[in-house]
Each structure stands twice: as structure tokens, then as C-alpha cells.
Amino acid sequence: MPKKAREGNDSSGLLHYLYGPGKRDEHTNPHMVASWDDPYVKDPARSPDMTISDLALLLDAPVYALRRKKPPDHVYHVAVRNAPEDRLLTDEEWARVAREMMHASGIAPHGDDEACRWVAVRHADDHIHIVATLARQDGRQPRLRQDILNMHAAARRFEVEFGLRRLTSGDKTARKWPKTGEKEKGIRRGLSEPAREVLQRTVREAAAVAVSDADFFGRLAASGLRVKQRVAPDGNVTGYSVALPGDRDGGQVPVWFPGTRLAPDLSLPRVRERWSGPLVNAAVTPADAWREAAERVRAAAGQLGAGGLHQGAGDVAALGDLIVTAAVVSPYLVRSQMRKAAYEYERASRAPAARQMEGQARHLYRESTQTLTRSASSVGRNDTAAALGFLLALVTAVEASRRWHQAQEFRVQADAAGRAGRLLHEAVEVSVGANAARDYKPRPKRAGARKGAGRRVGMTPEARPMIGAVQEALPAHAGEILADPAWPALRARLVEVEEAGEDPGEVLAAVAARRELGSAGSVAEVLVWRLYGWQRQRGSSADVSGSDTTAAPAGGTGRSVPARTKGTPSPTRRPPGEEQERRGPKRGR
């Protein structure tokens, strides 16, 4: 993703920073990967005949040779960065990217020997910096019409060619990401995330459930944020800004973020769209909250976009608010997956260029949101059995939204809905496992059997492959499970179950019997998440106590963490947020 920085006038200072250690020694092996005159421009990091100051003079030479007045800000600076999950590109690949970006921007079109001078410097694995001077070597001005849009288009082509995460640009639905300075400030303050991220999440949670201006601003204030309203001369509120307590700039002035700088749908006019329809009446008893919400979500899933392709924008927006609210009030066992699903679905809740908000499903989703807000927070928050039906309905709704986005060729929104759907599937399977553990009644074991089980605890996982347990508990699926890439993850879970003193075959049969497996894309992966829910409900495994580190099954969210520290390394990970969820959620999350 290319990101254009503000133009400046100090080529030497910028190059010294890029080649230097960084503000906190974060730069590693700074070196040049490409330039305007390869291979004749030498790299200051690798040639004793070239210094950084010399390179800056070469870059600036066409600027100082201008007969007309030198432009006040002649330094053009672009950073091009990979997504965290992308593979590392080689220097040769980054050189191709740099040349294409300079061509797309108009700085140095291919085959133009009189174009602007530029260099590309790499001082980290995941990005490069391109520095150019805004004066062509023939004295003319460069043509930079729509430079950043053209560079984004070039980036999309490289994402396909290099097999990277495919992003999008130009539809004005992307959230506002924290800037580098904001991230660094958060680290200095010892925060787990930048202030902008906290504000985005808190404002979105308030907007999802608010029913009026007063309700919205009251919820923001109650959440602990500083709130400032923008009032027009006629007395109407036309906007707002929020600040995190303690977040100040160098002059000790609070750092305010207008809603529109947090996300496109958090400006005050877009927030007000949420309560522009008829007043929602969602009065149900707390005990019926999950069931009532599930019924409405199922009905809404069948109506999403029913009025036509362009009448679903309000539907998907209301579904996004529902997932945000459900993540706040969901049972603690699945709250981690729910929060991640809300985060992933956020982009899918914003349909580009589709502003007809009164879709047929929108009212039902709003009713479900208000039902959970008014009822589920007071009872049943830790009842995974009650919430399971709602989670299943939510999976259906998210899949319907994905199909709607695909029908309109909103690729990035469809991908976001797909990622959210996978996380909701995980939440469903965790709930299934927890419910199985709650109802489980183990068969009485003989003393000798228990003694034998105790002797096996010290053996390695290789000595206990658990193949027999799988073949006995699930004979119809055993072959498929043992050939699945997620089988090592499942075996690790079964080992933990046995170490907790329970029969792995009985437990596996119990979680498998709770819900059909025929529709699962990966039976082994589904069983891993069910066993995780089992362990969390029983509170009896090392995974729950925090003495071990495991990972998600293959095909989960795709984020890796350190492998297990004892026995054979497992390709699994601890489901995200486990340790925090054991202590309960933080306020405002």
C-alpha cells in the first residue's frame, strides 16, 4: 500500500533519517534497492565513494539548476508497505515496485531519460521509502495528475502478481489507520494500542446502540471519553470530536479526533442515519433476549437486498452494528472471536456508492441490536447454550451479506464478510464444545484404569498419537481427520484432555455428537475449536490455566504465535484473547 507523505524541502535530512538508526533503533540494514539511473548511482551504505550528503546533492541538482524560481517544497516522499501477513519481498521485487510507482505517479515515466531523479531505500523487511525531487532534468515540471490513485492501481496489480493480501482503494470505505507517530506515542505511553484505535472502537459501540443525539453523546461521555460538540450559529449540532483522557500533544493540548477522521461512517450525519427510521420497540424479557434476536436475524438474512441490489446498504450497515453490540454482550467464552469478527466485518458494513439505507432487513437488525442492548446485558451473558442459536443465525446473516457484496462486485467488502464469517464459525464451535462439557457425565472408571492413565501423562505426544481414540469415536470421519492438515492441532488438544484426567475418546465423541460434521470444510479444525470450548468450560486443562501455549487450527484467522514449549511443537495456537478473557473484558471494548 503506497502512502504519500507531506512534501518537504530537505532531501539531505530525509535521507540521513532513512539511512540512520531510526528514532528507536528500529531501522535495520538501510540500503538502496533502486534509483533513477541504475546501476550508476552508488549506494552510500555499500560504497565508500558515495556519502548520504553526496546523494542528496545529486538528487537536488536539477532543482538548483532551474532557471525559474525553485519550488518551496521540492521533496516528494512515498512509503510503500506490505500487510503484516504478507511474505517478505526480495530487493529485486521491491526495486520493480519502486520503478512502477515512479512511473505511475508521473515522477519518472518508463523510457523518459529526462525525468525527475529518485531513490528507493529499504530499512525494514516490510516496506521501502521512495524519495524524489520535483524538478525534471530538462527543467520542466513533472506531471503529477492523480499520482496517488495511479500508484494505488499499480499496487493492486503487484498484489495479484506477488500473491499478497489484496486490498482496495478509491471506494472511500476504508477506516482511518493510526499514523506512525500515533503508534510511537502509544508505545511511549505504554498503551496496548494507539488512541485512534480505542476511540474508533468506543465511538462505534456507542453509535451502534444509540437512538438519538442525546443518547449517543451520553454514551460517549459515560465511556470515559472527552466529547466536544460543534454547534452552528442556529444552535444545531453539526459535528463532534472525541479525545482520550491523557492523550495530549507537545503543548499539553488534548488531541481531538473528529468522527470523520476515525472512520467514514462515524461522522455525525452517518451516525444519525442509524436512528433515521421508525423507533425500534424491542421490549422482551431478558430470558428471551437471545432467542428473540436470533429469530429476527434469521428473518433479516432472507430479506437482505430483497428490494434490489442497491437497496442493501442499510442492511449491511445495521448488521455491522449488531455484530459490534453482540461482541460486547456475548458470553466470555466466545467474546474474543466475536470482537475479532466485529473488527473484520467493519469494512463490509460500508457499501461503496450505495446510499439507500432503508433496506428491508435493516429494521430487523436494529430490533435485534436493541434487544441485546436492553436485555442480554442483564442476564445470560455467560450462557453459551442460550447464545448458540443467535450465533448460528448470525453466521447465516453474514454469509447473506457476503453474497450481496459479491453480486455487486464489492470484492473487498465480500472478503471482509468472509473473514468475519470464519470467526463466527469458530465462535459457534467453541459454544458447541462448551455446551457439551456442561452436559457431560463421564462413565465411572476403574481404579486401575485411572492409575494407568496417570503413568501415561509423562509420555510424549508421539507415543500417544490418539489415532485409536479418533477411530473409535468417529469411525466415519477418521480417515478424513487423520489426513487433514489440522490433525496435529487436534492431536495436541486430545493430549491436553487426557492430561487433565479425562478419556480423550469419550470427550471427542461427546463434542462430535452435539452438532453435525458433514457440512464442515475441515472436520479436524471444527473439533479443535469444540475441544477448546470444552476445555474452557471445564476449566481443567493446561490451556485454560495458562501454563502452556497452543495455537489455532490450520485455516483459522491466520495469525501465528510461538509454538508449544514442551513436547513436539504443535502447529496450533491459543485462540486469541484467551488470557484476557479469563480476567473478563476491559471497559469500552
N, C-alpha and C positions, 0 to 999 in steps of 0.2 A: 504494500500500500504506500504510494508516494504521498508525502506531506510537505507542502511548501512552507518554508519559514519566512518571516518578515525580511524584506530586503535591507541590506546594510551598506556600509562604506569602508569596512576594514577587512580586506582579504587576508592580510598577514595575521591579524588577531584570530580570525576564524580558523585558519589553517593551523596556527600554533595550538589552538584548543583541540582540534581534531586529531593532531599528531601527538598531543600531550597525554598525560595520565588520566585526564578527566577530573571532575570535581571531587571524586572519592576513589580515585584509582580504579575506576571501572573500565577504562579503555585497555584493551589487550591487543598487542601486536599491531599497532596502527601502520597501515601501508596503503599504497596507491594500487588500485585494480585497473584503472583505465584513465585516459586523458584525451585531449583534443588532437594530439599529434603522436599517437603510439607508433613505434616504440621509442621515439626520440626524446620524449620528456622523461627525465630521470626521476626516480622516487627518492625524496630526502631520507626516507627510512632505510634505504638499501644502497645508496650511492654516496660516497664521500665527496663527490663533485657537485652535489646539489644540496642546498640548505632550504629550510622552510621559507626563509625570507627571500631567497632567490626565486623559489617557485611562485611566491606571491607577486614578485616584480614581473615575472613572465606573464602571469595572468592579467595583471593590471596594465601591461604595456599598451594594448590597443586603446584603453581608456585615456591614458595620458597623451596619446598621440592624436586624440580628436581635435579637429580644428574648431568645432563648436564647443559650447560650454560643457564641461564634464557633468554627467548626471549626479545628483546629490547622493543617491543610494544605488551604487552600481554593482553590488554583490548579490548574486542570485544563488539561493541555497535551498536544496531539496534533500530530504531524508527519505529513503525507500526501505521499508521494513517488512519482514516476514511475520506471519502469525506464529504464536508460540509453539503450536503443534506441528509446524512445517518442518521438513527436512532441511539440513544445512546446505546452502548452495556453495559451489566452489567459486574461487576468484574469477575463473573464466566465465562462469554463468553470471556473476554479478557485473562483470565487465560488459557483457551483452545487454544486461538490463540498463546499465548506465548509458550506453550509446543509444539505445532505443528511447530512453526517457528524454535525452537531449534532442533527439530527432523529433519526437512527438511534441515537445514544448516549443519548438522553433528556435531554440538556442543554437543548435548545430545540426541542421538537416543533413541527411546522408549525402555524401558526394560534394558537399559545399566546403571548399578549402579556405574560404574567407569568412567562415562563421565565427561565432564567439569562442573564446577559449574556456576550457573547463577541466576539472579533475574529479575523480571519484575516489574517496578514501574509505577504507574499511577498518574499523577498530573494534568490531564485535562480530560474533558469529551471525547474528540475525539481521543486520542492516548495513547500509552504506550511506555516506553523505556525498552529495554532488555539489561542487562549488563552481560557479561560472561568473564571468564578468559581462555586464550588459553593454558591450560595445563590440561590434563585429570588427574583424581585422581589416576590412575595406572601409571602415569609418562610418558605415551605415548603422541604423538602429535595428536590433533583431525584431522579428515579427512574433509576438507572444500571444496572439489571439487564442483564447480558451486553452491556455497551456496546461493548467492543472487537469481539466477534463480530458484532454488528449492523453496525458500521462496516465490517468486512471484507466482509460481504454486500453493502453498498452499493457498495463499491469494485469488486466483481466486476461489478455492473451497469454502472458507468461504463466499465469496460474494454471491454465489448461495445459500448456506445453510442459511445465515442470512438475505437474501433479501436485500443486499446492492447494491449500484451502481456498475455495472460490468465494470471493467477496463480491460486492457490487458497489456501484457508485452512481450518483446522479438522480436517485429517486427521492432524495431528501427525507428518508425514513430512518437513517442511522442515528443511534444515540450519540451524545457528545462524550467522547472519551477523555479521561484525565490527561492533561498535558504533562510533559516530562517534569517541569518544575513542581506541579502539584504532587506527583508521585514522590519526588525527592523530599518535599516538605512533609508529607505524611510519614516517610521513613524517619526523618529527623525528630518528629514528634512522637515516634513510637506507635503510630496508628497501624492497624492491620490493613487499611485501605485508604485511598485518598478521600478528602472531604467531599468531592463531587460525587463519588460513588455512594456515600452514605446519604447525601441529600437526594440523589436520584431515587434510591430505594424508599426512603421515608416519604417523600412527596408522592410517589406513585401509590404507595399503600393508602395514604390519606385520600388521594383523588379517586381511588377505586371504589371506596365505600361512601364518599360524601354525597349529600343530596342537595346542597345549597352552598353559596359563598360562605355564609357564616359557619356552616358545618365544616367546610374544607379548611378555612383558616383556623378554626378552633382546634381541629385535629392536628394541624401543623404545630401550633403552639403547645398543645398537650404532649406532643412527641419530644419536646425539648429544643426544637429549632428556633432560631430568631427569625421573625417574619416581618417584612416591610411591604406594605401595600402602596401601589401607585394610584393616586386619586386625581381624576381630571378636574378642571375648574367647575364643572357642573355637579361635582360630588360623586360621580360614578367611579367605581374601582376598575381600572383598565389593565392592571398587571400586578405582579408581586415579585418579590425577591426573598430568598432564604439564605441564612448563614449558619454555619455550625459553631456553637459556642466554643470560644478559644481559638478559632481559626482567624488569624489576623495577618495583615501584610507587614512589610518592614516599618511602616509608620504607625503600627499598632491600631490600624483601622480594620474593622470586620470585613472579611471577604464575602461580598454578596453575589449570589448567583440568581439571575432571573430564571423563571421557569423555562423559557425558550432556550436557554443555554444548557439546560440539563437534558432535555430530550424534546423532539418535535411535538409530542402530544402532551407536554406538561406546561405549555403556555396557558395563560388563564382562559382565552377563548376555547382552546381544545379541552381543557379540564371541564369547562362549563357544558360542553357537548354531552358529558356523561349524564347530566340530570336535565337535559332539554326535553325529554319525553314525559309521559304521564307519570305521576307519583307512584312509586312501587309500594304495594302493600304485601308484605311478606311475614305477617304475624302467624307464626306456628309455635307449637310447644318446643322447648329445647330438645326433648327426647326425639322429636320427629325431624329435626333440622337436616341431618344428612340424607334421610330418605326423601324428604320433600325437595331438597336441592338436586338430588340425583334424578328424580322424575322430570324436573324442569330441564335439566341439562340434556337428558335423552331426547326430549321433545324438541329442544332447540337444535340439536345436532342434525335432525332430519329436515329442519327448516332453513338451515344456513344457506344463504344465497338463493333461496327458492324463488324470490321475486326477480331473479335475473343476475347475471354475472356481476353487474355493477352495483348491486344492492346489498352486498355483504360486508362493506367496510365497517359499518356499525356493529355487525355481528361479531367479527373477529376482534374488534376493539373491546367489546363487552366481555368476550371470552377471556381476553388477556387480563382484564380487571378481576374476573372471577378466579383465575389461577393465582393471581397475586394475593387475593384475600384468603383463598384456600390454603396457601402456603403458610399464612400467619396462624390460622386456627387448626391446622392439621395435627393429627397425633404425632407425638415426638419421634416415634419410630420411623416415620416417613418424611419428617419435616425437611431433612436435608435434600432429598430428591425433589420434593415439592418446590423448595426455594430455587433450586437449580433449574427446574422446569419453567418456573415463572421468569427467571432471567433469560433463558433461551427463547421462550415464546414472545418476549417483548417485541422483537422485530416483526414477528408475524402478526402482531396486533395492529400494526400500522400499514395499511394498504396504500401503495403509491397511487396518487392521482385519482383515488376513488373516495369521494366525499359525501356520498349519500348514506347518512348514518342511520336511517330508520329501517334497518333490515328486520325481517320477521322473527329472527331468533334473538334479537338484541334484548327485547323486553324480558324474555325468559331468563337470559343470562343475568340481567340486572336483578331480577327477583331472586335468583339463586345467590347472588352476591350478598344481598340484603338479608336473606335467610341465614346465611352463615355468620354474618356480622352480628346480627341481633340474638342468635340462639346458640350456635355451636361454641362460642367463646365461653359460655357459662356451664356447659355440660358436655361430656363425651369427647373432650379434646384428646384423650389418650385411648379412645375406644376404636381400635383398628377394625373391629368387626363391623361397627356402625358405619365407618367411613369407607369400607371397601366398595360398596355399591356405588358411592359417589365417585370414587377413583376410576372405576370401570366406565362409568358414564363420561367422565372427563376425557378418558382415552379416546372414546368414540367421537367426542366433540372436536378434539384436536386433530384427529385424522380427517374429519369432515372439513375442517379449515384448511388442512394441507391440500386436499383435493381441490378446494375452491381456489386457492392461490395457484396451483398448477394449471387450472383451467384458464386463468388469466395470464399465465406465463410470468408470474411473480416468483422467479426462481429462488431468490434469497429468502423471501418470506416462507415459501414452501419448505426450504431446507431448515429454517428455524423451527417451524412447526414439527418437522420430522424429529429434530433433536429433542424438543420438548416432549414429544410423544414417547420416545425411548425412555426418558427419565420417568415419565408417568407409569410406563410399563414396569419399571423397576420398583416404583412405589407400590404398585398393585401386588407384585410378587412378594415383596417384603411383608405386606399386610397379610397375604395368604399364609406365609410361614409363621407369622406371629399368632394368627388365629388358630393354626394347627397346634402350636405349642400350648396355647391356653386350654385347649380341649383334650390334650394328650394324656392318656392314662397308661403308663408303661406296664408291661407284663412283669409279674414277680420274677426275680432272678434267683437262682440257687447261689448259695454262698460260694461254692467252688467256682462258679462262673464269674462272680464278681472278683474273686481273688485272681483268677487268670487274667481278667481284663486289667487289673492293676499292674500285673507283671508286664503287660504289653505297652504300657504308657511310655517306657523308656526306649522303645524301639523306634527306628527311623521310619519316615513315611514310605521309603522304598520297600521296607519289609512288610508294610501293610498297605498294599495298593488299593484296597477297597473294591477291587473288581467283583469279588464274590458278593459283597453287600449290594452292589448295583444289579447284578444278575439275578439275585434272589428277590429284591424289592421291585424291580422294574424289568422283568424279562422281555417285554415287548419293545422297550426302548434301549436295552443295554448296549446293543451293537452301535446304535447311533450315538449314544452318550460317550462311549469309550473312544470313538473316532473323532469326537468334537474337539476343536481347539480349546474349549473351556473345560475339558475334563481335568487337567491338573488343578484348576481352581476348585472344582467340585471335590476332588480327592482331598485337597487341603482342608476344606470345610468339614468333610466327613471325619478326617483325623481329629480335628478340634472337637467335634461332637463326641467321639469316643474318649478323648482325653478328659472330657467333662463327666465321664462315667455313664454315658448313655449308649444304647445299641445303635450304631450308625444305620444298620439295615432297617430297623423299626422306624427310626426317625425319618429316613428317606422315604419309606413307604407312606408315612403319615403326611408329610408335606406334599407328596405327589398326588395323594388321593383327594386333596382339598379342592383342586380345580384341574380341568382337563389340560393335557400337554400336547394334544395333537396339532394345535394351531401355532405352537411356539416355533420361532425361527431357529432357536438353539435351546434344546431341552436342557442341556447341561447348564447353560447360563441361567435359565429360569430357576433351576433347582438351587444354584448358588445363592441367588437372592432370597429364595424361600428359606434356605438354611440360615441366612443372615438374620432374617426376621425371627426365625425360631430362636437363634442364639440371643438376640436382643431381648426377646420376651422372657426367655428362661433365665437370662442373666447368669449363665453358668459356664460360659466359655472364655478362653483367654482373649478372644477377640473383643468381647464385651468389657472385660476388666482392664483392657488397655495394655496388657503385658506383651502383646505380640502385634505385628503389623502385617496385615494382609491387604489384598487389592481387589479391585472389581473384576468380574469375569470378563473374558475377552468379548469385545463388542459392546462394552458399556459406554461410559462417557468419554473414554479415550485419553484420560489424563493419568499419567503414571506417577507412582510414588515409590520409595525404597522398598525393596523386596523383603521377604521374611528374613529374620536374623538367626533362626535356628532350623536345623534340618535342611532338607532340599529347598532351594529358593523356589518360591511359588510365583506363577505369573499373575497372581491375583493381587488386589489391593483392598484396603479397608474402604468400605463405602464412604463417600465424602461426608465430612462434618460429624463423624461418629463421636469423637471425644467431646466436642462442644455440645452435641445434643444430649449427652448423658447428664450434662450440667444444666440443661434447659436452655431455651432460646434467649438471645440478647434482646433487649427492648428495641423496637423500631426495625427489626429485621423481618 
